[in-house]
Amino acid sequence: MKKIIWSILFLSFFSTSAQNSTTTNSSIYDIKIEGIDGEIIDLHQYKGKKIMFVNVASECGFTYQYDGLQELYDKYKEQLVVIGLPCNQFGGQEPGSTQEIQTFCRLNYGVNFPLTEKIKVKGKQQHELYQWLTMKQKNGKRNSSVKWNFQKYLIDENGALMDVFYSMTKPMSAKITKLIELH
């Protein structure tokens, strides 16, 4: 009888541990990322707003989307923050230094939404933020992979993943604005 009880307890413990390890979604607000200016961007400051994360590149065919991202940020500033994350993993299209990226974005597109350090959005050195964005185990909603520059991830006011939009989806598209306008 003791063996049966111990077996049940043993199986129950390991079953619970296995379940917990597959559903260890963490809070996006706990992730640290360095801004393009070298200061840490505290994602907690955006709690209560939606956040759009976009991997950006200065020499991409989608670079024109900086205009749409800035327009989106300006229009929905009270309820949304756009965060641009420079990435050089797709065709080497973001080769510049942080200073060059910042100057390019401000001079050519009037970007005044937050930009981060240059990061990796895929592979072995994938930034913790993109691990959260792309892994259901962490975000609790879905798996995805970053296909190209200007892929967009929309997070709700409580830090939950809402949706993913590939590069072809323009920032001001109805698909995106409809979700931003949800309360």
C-alpha positions, -999 to +999 in steps of 0.1 A: +000+000+000+029+024+009+044+017-025+012+026-043+009+058-023+045+068-030+041+059-067+010+081-069+028+110-051+058+105-073+038+105-105+017+134-094+048+155-086+065+149-119+033+153-139+028+187-123+064+197-129+062+187-166+030+207-170+045+237-154+076+236-176+056+236-208+034+266-197+060+289-182+048+320-199+065+350-183+056+387-183+068+408-211+073+436-186+101+416-169+123+417-200+151+442-202+162+459-235+187+486-241+176+517-259+196+531-288+209+557-265+223+531-241+196+535-214+175+505-204+139+507-217+117+497-188+087+480-204+067+485-171+063+521-180+041+510-209+017+489-189-018+501-197-008+509-233-005+486-263+030+480-275+040+473-311+075+458-315+089+460-350+123+447-362+136+475-385+164+480-410+175+511-428+184+495-462+153+473-467+126+475-493+101+480-464+121+509-449+094+533-462+072+518-434+090+541-409+066+568-422+036+546-413+050+536-380+055+572-371+020+581-382+006+552-362+026+563-331+015+599-335-022+590-340-025+566-312+001+580-288-023+580-258-029+542-261+001+528-280+039+529-281+058+517-311+093+503-304+117+499-333+143+472-329+172+475-354+183+441-368+209+431-393+199+395-397+180+398-430+202+405-460+226+426-439+202+455-443+210+473-410+248+476-411+251+510-394+262+519-359+236+529-333+244+566-340+240+561-378+207+543-373+194+570-350+204+598-373+190+580-404+156+574-387+153+609-374+165+628-405+147+607-431+115+597-414+112+620-383+111+590-361+106+599-324+093+566-311+117+545-290+145+526-308+166+500-292+201+486-295+207+464-326+195+429-316+191+394-329+155+383-335+162+347-344+189+320-340+211+310-311+216+346-299+180+356-302+172+384-277+150+375-248+123+398-260+120+379-293+121+346-274+090+358-256+073+371-288+079+340-308+075+311-283+040+300-271+057+285-241+066+321-230+038+343-244+010+319-238-007+324-272+013+312-302+045+303-318+058+323-347+091+330-365+104+363-377+104+361-415+119+394-425+124+431-415+094+451-404+075+422-389+052+436-362+041+421-329+012+438-311+009+435-273-022+445-254-025+468-224-019+440-200+011+425-217-005+397-236+003+390-273-025+401-295-013+393-330+016+392-354+018+410-387+043+402-414+062+428-434+036+432-461+011+445-436+014+483-435+014+500-401-018+519-407-037+490-421-072+483-408-060+450-394-037+468-370-057+500-363-088+479-355-069+461-327-054+493-314-088+509-311-102+479-290-105+488-254 
